[in-house]
C-alpha cells in the first residue's frame, strides 16, 4: 500500500511538471541525481483502521504522512525552492487522486549530508484502499 501511495504522488507530480521525481525507496545514489532541483517522495508514517467488508470488495481506510522534498544546489536561493513548490508541488497536491491531503509542515533548510538546500513538505493524507475479494 505504501508503494501505491508513493507511486500516485510521484506520477501526479510528474504530470504537474516537476522533473525529475524519485521515490524515497529508489536505489539511485544522490550523486547520480540531477545537479538541478529534484524531488523525492516518501511516507513518514502510516496507519490503517479496521477493514470494511462487502460481498465483493474490502475497503481499508488509512491515514499517512507523506513527505515531499525538493533538493537544490546549495547556492540556490530559498525563494527559488518556494517558487518551485508553488508552481509544481502545491497544485499537484490538490489533484491527488483518491487522497484527501492537507499541508502539515513546510521547511527550507540546508542538508549538509547531501550538500543541498532542501524544501520539505509534510502532508497529512487520508483515503480508502479498495481490494477486490477473490471468489472461493
ABEGO torsion letter per residue (X at the ends): XAAAAAAAAAAAAAAAGBOBBBBAABABBAAABBABBBBBBBBABBBBBBBBBBAABBBBBBBBBBBBBBBBBAABBAAAAAAAAAAAAAAAAAABBGBBBBBABBBBBBBAAAGBBBBBBBBBBBBBBBBBBBBX
